């Protein structure tokens, strides 16, 4: 199997333990990253080839949290700043959301999308004037 950078893999040890890893190019060598957010580490792909069954994982959808983080990351790549808050017009933010959604091939929001959201904390009631 040829391994690809920026791809998730499921690794199953000979004992049957499963782990999800992400393949990186680290200074010219492919490595699997494990629990990086929790201080995990990297192992060279070559070190695991004989000790585990390695299968590529294909994620077919983007999770809601990935979409939110992706949008925020995308905003940081734009020339114009986008200001959010109760004192500001939200039209520019909606325009940015629409641009991002189109670039990702996301469907438009349902008209009644707010019916599906859980209550969230507010420090100020929206201006309905």
N, C-alpha and C positions, 0 to 999 in steps of 0.2 A: 504494500500500500504506500502510495506517495502522500506525505502529509503536507498540509497547506497552512501557511501563516494566517493568522486572524480567523481561525476556525476552532469551534468547540469539538471536543472528543470525549467519549465515555471510555474510561479505562477500567477493565475488569481484571483484578489480580487472579492468580491461580487459586487463591482461597475463596474467590467469589465476591470480594469486596469491590464495590463500584465507586468511582470518583469521576467528577466532571472536571476537565482541564481545558485550558485555552492554549493554543499553539502560537508562540512568538518567535520572531527572528531576533536572537540576542547575539549581536556582534558576529553575524554570519552563520550561526548555528541555530537550528530549530530546537526549541525547548518547550516543555509543557509547564504552564504556570498553574499552581494550586493555591486556592484560598489566599490570593494575593492581598485582598482587602483586610484579611486577618493576620497578616504577617507571614503568610505561607512562603513558598519558595519556587524555584525552578528546577526541573530535571531535564537533562538532554534526552531528546526523543530516542536516540540510539540506545540509551541505557534501559529503556522500557520495552523495546521491541520484542525481546525474548521472554519477558516476565509478565506480560499482560496482554489481554485481547484489547485492541484499540479500534474503536468504531467512531466514525464521524457522526456528529449530531447536526441535523439541519433544523433550525428554528424557522417555522413558516410564518410566524406573526411577531409583531413587535408588541411587547407588553405596554400597558398604559404608563407605567413608571419610566420605561425606556423612552417612550415618545416624549414625555415631559422633560426628561434630562436631555434628550436629543434636541428638543426645541431650545432649551436654555443654552446648550453648547452652540447651536447654530446662531443664536442672537449675538454671541460673543465674536462671531466672525463677520458681522455686518458693520459697515461704515457708520451708519446712523445709530444713535442710542435710542433705546425704547424705554420710556418711563412708565412705570406702573404705580398705581395708587388711587385712593378714593378721590383725590383732588384733580385727577387728570382725565382727559378724554380717552376712552378705551378703543376708539376706532383704529389708531395706529397699531395697537397690539393685535387686534382682530385681523388687520391686513397682513401683519407679519405671520400670524398663525396660518392664514390662508396660503401664503407663499410657501411656508414650511410644509404644510400638509400636501400641497401640490407636488413639491419636490420629492416627497416620500411616497406618493401614490396613495395617500390616506383618503378614505371616504369623507364626505362632508358630514358634519355633526347632524344628528337628528334634530328636528325643530324643537322637540320637547326634551332635549338632553338634560336639562336641569332636573327633570323628574327622576332621573336615574342616579343623581349624585346624593351622597350622604350629606347630612348637615355638617358644616365646617365652621370653625370659630371665626367670629367677625369682631373687629375692634371698632367698627363704625358701620352703621346701616347704609346701604347704597342710596345715592341721591336719585330719587324718582321723579324729579321735576322735569 
